[in-house]
Amino acid sequence: FEHTGNVAAARALMQRGLRHCPHDEGLWAEYVRLELLYVARLRARRAVLGLPNPGESMPAVCVALKRPTPRACPLVF
């Protein structure tokens, strides 16, 4: 995933490994690391797009302009 960016393939491979070795703590740790890296990339992408991440409020400029959705409120004017 780190090199190719294909999270679906990486996730499928990790899950296959976990089905065969469900008690391997190292494999579980790598699977959690994969998911955390994926979430970090999603959050970074949303920040670049100017979208709030889940649990965050909308930017103040959107609230001041009374625009209901982040897509309707570009941060670059």
Disulfide bonds with the S-S distance in Angstrom:
Cys62-Cys73 2.10
